[in-house]
């Protein structure tokens, strides 16, 4: 949805081909950043496993 809105706005300002390229670039960067965050952030499952290890160590 965001991609479509961004494309429509850009298409009014620049050529369609350039708008497509820019939206594709932004989409790729967003996906890359999301993947980095997934590799760094702890999930609920990660926290649960850590809690179990701590409880077992007591």
C-alpha positions as CSV (number, residue, x, y, z in Angstrom):
1,X,0.0,0.0,0.0
2,X,2.8,2.4,1.0
3,X,4.6,1.5,-2.3
4,X,1.6,2.4,-4.4
5,X,1.1,5.7,-2.6
6,X,4.7,6.6,-2.9
7,X,4.8,5.7,-6.6
8,X,1.7,7.8,-7.3
9,X,3.2,10.8,-5.6
10,X,6.6,10.4,-7.3
11,X,5.0,9.8,-10.7
12,X,3.5,13.3,-10.5
13,X,7.0,14.8,-9.9
14,X,9.3,12.7,-11.9
15,X,9.2,10.3,-14.9
16,X,7.4,6.9,-14.3
17,X,10.5,4.8,-14.8
18,X,12.5,6.9,-12.3
19,X,9.6,6.7,-9.8
20,X,9.5,2.9,-10.2
21,X,13.3,2.7,-9.6
22,X,13.1,4.9,-6.5
23,X,10.2,3.0,-5.0
24,X,12.1,-0.3,-5.7
25,X,15.2,1.1,-4.0
26,X,13.2,2.2,-0.9
27,X,11.5,-1.1,-0.7
28,X,14.8,-3.0,-0.9
29,X,16.3,-0.8,1.8
30,X,13.3,-1.3,4.0
31,X,13.5,-5.1,3.7
32,X,17.2,-5.0,4.4
33,X,16.7,-3.0,7.5
34,X,13.9,-5.3,8.7
35,X,16.2,-8.3,8.2
36,X,18.9,-6.6,10.2
37,X,16.4,-5.9,13.0
38,X,15.2,-9.5,13.0
39,X,18.8,-10.6,13.5
40,X,19.4,-8.2,16.4
41,X,16.2,-8.1,18.4
42,X,15.1,-10.8,20.8
43,X,11.8,-12.5,20.2
44,X,9.3,-13.6,22.8
45,X,10.6,-17.1,22.2
46,X,14.2,-16.0,22.8
47,X,13.2,-14.4,26.1
48,X,11.2,-17.4,27.2
49,X,14.2,-19.7,26.5
50,X,16.4,-17.4,28.5
51,X,13.9,-17.4,31.4
52,X,13.8,-21.2,31.4
53,X,17.7,-21.4,31.5
54,X,17.8,-18.9,34.4
55,X,15.1,-20.8,36.3
56,X,16.9,-24.1,35.7
57,X,20.2,-22.6,36.9
58,X,18.8,-21.7,40.3
